[in-house]
């Protein structure tokens, strides 16, 4: 949905189309240019002949064609065409990269919404736990087994849990608007998503970091765009070198005139014939004050600069993949730790509440266990969505998100 409706993909597509048109303009230099012109004019004047003026009228009709063609330019046109072709390829890779960015934007917004929904469930469960503790405290107070400060403490914990729930609900509304915007819809559009507990979460990946880096260097569209810039700069060097050689042009201008004339006291007369010119023009710049040398030096420097930029991009991509891979492995470990923490906190809370009901533990122990359980439940949700987000980040950094498999296999 996002790839079809997000404005960013439209913008990059139109830029690619414009570059394709630029290539077509450049290729047109390989063909002759033919122009046609039709002209008509009437000339009326008085001509002095002897001792009198004679009126003269000339009606001129002309149909002219002009053909211009560059026969030889020693690689100038081919250099421009190669540069435009490379720029078109770069625009296509930029279009692919726009899709990669849109996919990643949607993935992050999607998992952010899943996290908010999971946090809502966790907050409601924490509110239910706090309510249960409050009910237990009020029951014990009614039977003379608890004090009023215990009940007030339990009510305070319940109010805090409700406050946390309201904050989570606000974050969920924002996350829904972010996801709708990412897919190119209005922020008020309601999008149904899969609940977090139904999303499979892998525990590891089989790929090594070296394999991930190699894959990124072979398929990242922004790196391919840099390589296309090198090709474009190299083609411009060829164009700059062609300026040292002559250019041979052909110009053909056939003209078909039709002349009608009247000169008093003689009758109308008419003539028509094929006229025109055929010319070969050889242009060779002998001296230009070093302009050609400077243009060639500029083009060569641009090649070296583009190569350096590509090397910078390779190093940056390798570092991005390394960081994403490390973050993913950290997320795997944190997820396992969060599961263990949640299980332990749940057991601790249940034991503390049961002990409190039997009068063995005090309320402060129960509320502390309840807060620990709420934090553990929230951490469990965050750890699971962090794994999903880290998988999306690694797919984004390697360029896998553009393929059929958007995530590494678990």
C-alpha positions in Angstrom: 0.0 0.0 0.0 2.8 2.4 0.9 4.8 1.7 -2.3 1.7 2.5 -4.3 0.5 5.6 -2.4 3.5 7.2 -0.6 4.4 10.5 -2.3 8.1 9.8 -2.0 7.9 6.9 -4.5 6.0 9.2 -7.0 8.6 11.9 -6.7 11.5 9.5 -7.3 9.6 7.9 -10.2 9.1 11.3 -11.9 12.8 12.1 -11.5 13.7 8.9 -13.2 11.3 9.6 -16.0 12.8 13.1 -16.5 16.3 11.5 -16.7 15.0 9.1 -19.3 13.8 12.0 -21.3 17.2 13.6 -20.9 18.8 10.5 -22.3 16.4 10.7 -25.3 17.4 14.3 -25.9 21.1 13.3 -25.8 20.6 10.4 -28.2 18.9 12.7 -30.7 22.3 14.1 -31.5 23.1 10.9 -33.4 20.5 11.9 -36.0 20.3 14.8 -38.4 18.1 17.8 -37.6 15.7 18.7 -40.4 13.8 22.0 -40.4 11.2 23.2 -42.9 10.2 26.8 -43.6 7.6 28.4 -45.9 7.8 32.1 -46.7 5.8 34.5 -48.8 6.3 38.2 -49.3 5.0 40.9 -51.7 7.3 43.8 -52.7 5.9 46.8 -54.4 8.1 49.7 -55.5 8.6 52.5 -58.1 11.7 52.1 -60.3 13.1 55.1 -62.2 13.7 54.1 -65.8 14.7 56.9 -68.3 12.5 59.9 -67.5 9.7 58.1 -65.8 8.9 55.8 -62.8 7.6 52.3 -63.5 5.6 50.4 -60.9 7.0 47.0 -60.0 5.4 44.2 -58.0 7.2 41.0 -57.0 5.4 38.2 -55.3 7.8 35.7 -53.7 6.8 32.1 -52.5 9.6 29.9 -51.0 9.7 26.5 -49.5 13.0 25.8 -47.8 14.5 22.8 -46.0 17.6 22.8 -43.8 19.4 19.7 -42.8 22.2 19.8 -40.2 24.2 16.7 -39.3 27.3 16.1 -37.3 29.3 13.6 -39.2 32.3 13.2 -36.9 33.1 14.5 -33.5 35.6 11.9 -32.2 33.5 10.7 -29.3 31.8 13.8 -28.0 28.3 12.6 -28.6 28.9 9.1 -27.4 30.5 10.5 -24.2 27.4 12.6 -23.5 25.1 9.6 -24.3 27.1 7.3 -21.9 27.0 10.0 -19.2 23.2 10.4 -19.6 22.7 6.6 -19.6 24.7 6.3 -16.4 22.6 9.2 -14.9 19.4 7.3 -15.9 20.8 4.2 -14.2 21.5 6.3 -11.1 18.0 7.7 -11.1 16.6 4.1 -11.3 18.7 3.1 -8.3 17.5 6.2 -6.5 13.9 5.1 -7.3 14.7 1.7 -5.8 16.2 3.3 -2.8 13.1 5.4 -2.2 11.1 2.2 -2.1 13.7 0.8 0.4 13.2 3.8 2.6 9.4 3.7 2.4 9.4 0.0 3.3 11.6 0.7 6.3 9.5 3.6 7.4 6.4 1.4 7.3 8.1 -1.4 9.1 9.2 0.9 11.9 5.7 2.5 12.2 4.1 -0.9 12.1 6.2 -2.3 14.9 5.9 0.9 16.9 2.1 0.4 16.7 2.5 -3.2 17.8 4.6 -2.1 20.7 2.0 0.5 21.7 -0.7 -2.1 21.5 1.3 -4.6 23.5 2.1 -1.9 26.1 -1.7 -1.2 26.3 -2.4 -4.9 27.1 0.5 -4.8 29.6 -0.9 -1.6 31.2 -4.4 -3.1 31.5 -3.0 -6.2 33.1 -1.0 -4.1 35.5 -4.1 -2.1 36.3 -6.0 -5.4 37.0 -3.2 -6.5 39.3 -3.2 -3.2 41.2 -7.0 -3.4 41.5 -6.7 -6.9 42.9 -4.1 -5.7 45.5 -6.4 -2.8 46.4 -9.4 -5.2 46.7 -7.4 -7.5 49.0 -6.3 -4.6 51.2 -9.9 -3.3 51.5 -11.1 -6.7 52.3 -8.5 -7.1 55.1 -9.3 -3.6 56.4 -13.0 -4.6 56.6 -12.1 -7.6 58.7 -9.7 -5.6 60.9 -6.6 -7.3 59.5 -5.1 -4.2 57.7 -4.6 -0.6 58.4 -6.0 2.4 56.5 -2.5 3.4 55.2 -2.3 0.0 53.6 -5.5 0.7 51.7 -4.3 4.2 50.7 -1.1 2.8 49.4 -3.0 0.2 47.3 -5.3 2.9 46.0 -2.2 5.0 45.1 -0.8 2.1 43.2 -4.1 1.6 41.3 -4.2 5.3 40.4 -0.6 5.1 39.1 -1.4 2.1 37.0 -4.4 3.9 35.5 -2.3 6.9 34.8 0.3 4.8 33.0 -2.5 3.2 30.9 -3.8 6.6 29.8 -0.2 7.6 28.6 0.0 4.3 26.7 -3.3 4.9 25.0 -2.1 8.4 23.8 1.1 6.8 22.4 -1.0 4.2 20.6 -3.1 6.9 18.9 0.1 8.7 17.7 1.5 5.4 16.4 -1.6 4.7 14.4 -1.4 8.1 12.8 2.3 7.5 12.0 1.5 4.2 10.3 -1.3 5.7 8.2 1.0 8.6 7.1 3.7 6.1 6.2 1.4 4.3 3.8 0.4 7.5 2.2 -3.1 7.8 3.8 -4.6 10.4 6.1 -3.5 10.2 9.8 -7.1 9.7 10.7 -7.3 6.5 8.7 -7.8 3.4 10.8 -5.5 0.5 9.8 -6.0 -2.9 11.3 -2.8 -4.7 12.3 -1.9 -8.1 13.5 -1.8 -8.4 17.4 1.7 -8.7 18.8 1.1 -12.1 20.3 0.3 -13.5 16.9 3.5 -12.3 15.3 6.2 -15.0 15.2 9.4 -13.8 16.7 12.6 -15.6 15.8 15.3 -16.3 18.3 18.4 -16.2 16.0 19.6 -15.9 12.4 21.8 -18.2 10.4 23.7 -15.6 8.5 27.0 -14.4 9.6 27.9 -10.7 9.7 30.3 -11.2 6.8 27.5 -12.7 4.7 25.3 -9.8 5.6 27.9 -7.3 4.6 28.7 -9.0 1.3 25.0 -9.1 0.5 24.6 -5.4 1.3 27.6 -4.4 -0.9 26.1 -6.4 -3.7 22.5 -5.1 -3.6 22.2 -1.8 -1.8 20.7 0.6 -4.4 22.4 3.7 -2.9 25.8 2.1 -3.5 24.8 1.1 -7.0 23.8 4.7 -7.5 27.3 5.8 -6.5 28.8 3.3 -9.0 26.6 4.8 -11.7 28.0 8.2 -10.8 31.5 6.9 -11.5 30.3 5.7 -14.9 28.8 9.1 -15.6 32.0 10.9 -14.6 34.1 8.6 -16.7 31.9 9.2 -19.8 32.3 13.0 -19.2 36.1 12.5 -19.4 35.6 11.0 -22.9 33.5 14.0 -23.9 36.1 16.4 -22.6 38.9 14.7 -24.6 36.8 14.9 -27.7 37.1 18.7 -27.5 40.7 18.4 -28.6 39.6 17.1 -32.0 37.8 18.7 -34.9 34.1 18.5 -35.6 32.8 17.9 -39.1 29.2 19.1 -39.9 27.1 18.8 -43.0 24.6 21.5 -43.9 22.1 21.1 -46.8 19.6 23.8 -47.6 17.5 23.1 -50.7 15.1 26.0 -51.6 12.2 25.9 -54.1 11.3 29.5 -54.9 8.3 30.7 -57.0 8.6 34.3 -58.2 5.8 36.3 -59.8 6.6 39.8 -61.1 4.8 42.7 -62.8 6.5 45.7 -64.2 4.4 48.3 -65.9 3.7 48.3 -68.8 4.7 44.7 -69.3 2.5 41.7 -68.3 3.0 39.3 -65.3 6.0 37.0 -65.5 6.9 33.9 -63.5 10.0 31.8 -62.7 10.7 28.8 -60.5 13.8 26.7 -59.9 15.6 24.6 -57.3 18.3 26.5 -55.5 20.1 26.1 -52.2 23.5 25.2 -50.7 25.4 22.1 -49.7 28.3 22.7 -47.2 30.7 20.8 -45.1 32.0 22.6 -42.1 35.2 21.4 -40.3 35.7 23.2 -37.0 38.8 22.7 -35.0 39.6 24.9 -31.9 43.3 25.6 -32.1 43.6 27.8 -29.0 41.1 28.4 -26.2 43.2 29.7 -23.4 43.4 26.4 -21.6 39.6 25.8 -21.3 39.7 22.3 -22.7 42.6 21.4 -20.5 40.8 22.7 -17.4 37.5 20.9 -18.4 39.4 17.6 -18.8 41.1 18.1 -15.5 37.8 18.8 -13.9 36.2 15.7 -15.4 39.1 13.5 -14.3 38.9 14.9 -10.8 35.2 14.2 -10.7 36.0 10.5 -11.5 38.4 10.3 -8.6 35.9 12.1 -6.4 33.1 9.7 -7.4 35.3 6.7 -6.7 36.2 8.1 -3.3 32.5 8.7 -2.5 31.8 5.1 -3.5 34.5 3.9 -1.1 33.1 6.0 1.6 29.6 4.5 1.0 31.1 1.0 1.1 32.7 1.6 4.5 29.5 3.3 5.8 27.3 0.4 4.6 29.6 -2.1 6.2 29.5 -0.2 9.5 25.7 0.1 9.3 25.3 -3.7 8.7 27.8 -4.4 11.5 25.8 -2.2 13.9 22.4 -3.6 12.8 23.7 -7.2 13.2 25.1 -6.5 16.7 21.8 -4.7 17.7 19.8 -7.7 16.5 21.9 -10.2 18.5 21.5 -7.9 21.5 17.8 -7.8 21.0 17.7 -11.6 20.9 19.5 -11.8 24.2 17.4 -9.1 25.8 14.2 -10.9 24.6 15.3 -14.1 26.4 16.2 -12.2 29.5 12.9 -10.3 29.4 10.9 -13.6 29.2 12.8 -14.9 32.2 12.3 -11.6 34.1 8.5 -11.6 33.4 8.1 -15.2 34.5 10.0 -14.6 37.7 8.2 -11.3 38.4 4.8 -13.0 37.9 5.7 -15.8 40.3 6.9 -13.2 42.8 3.8 -11.2 42.6 1.5 -14.2 42.9 3.4 -15.4 45.9 3.5 -12.0 47.6 -0.3 -11.5 47.1 -1.1 -14.9 48.4 1.2 -14.4 51.4 -0.4 -11.0 52.1 -3.9 -12.6 52.1 -2.6 -15.0 54.7 -1.1 -12.2 56.7 2.5 -13.3 56.2 3.7 -10.4 54.1 2.9 -6.7 54.3 1.3 -4.5 51.7 4.5 -2.8 50.7 6.0 -6.1 49.6 2.9 -6.7 47.5 2.9 -3.3 45.8 6.7 -3.6 45.2 6.1 -7.0 43.5 3.2 -5.5 41.5 5.4 -2.6 40.2 8.2 -5.1 39.4 5.7 -7.2 37.5 4.4 -4.2 35.6 7.9 -3.2 34.6 8.7 -6.8 33.6 5.6 -7.1 31.5 6.4 -3.8 29.7 10.0 -4.9 29.2 8.8 -8.2 27.7 6.7 -6.3 25.1 9.5 -3.9 24.3 12.0 -6.7 23.9 9.8 -8.6 21.5 9.1 -5.5 19.3 12.8 -4.6 19.5 13.6 -7.9 17.9 11.2 -7.2 15.1 12.5 -3.7 14.6 16.1 -4.9 14.6 15.2 -7.5 12.0 13.7 -4.8 9.9 16.7 -2.6 10.4 19.1 -5.3 9.3 17.0 -6.0 6.2 17.1 -2.2 5.5 20.8 -2.0 5.9 21.5 -5.1 3.7 18.9 -4.2 1.1 17.0 -7.4 1.7 13.8 -5.5 2.2 13.6 -4.9 -1.6 13.6 -8.6 -2.3 11.0 -11.3 -1.8 12.4 -12.2 1.6 12.2 -9.1 3.7 13.8 -10.6 6.8 16.7 -13.1 7.3 15.5 -16.6 7.9 15.2 -17.5 11.6 
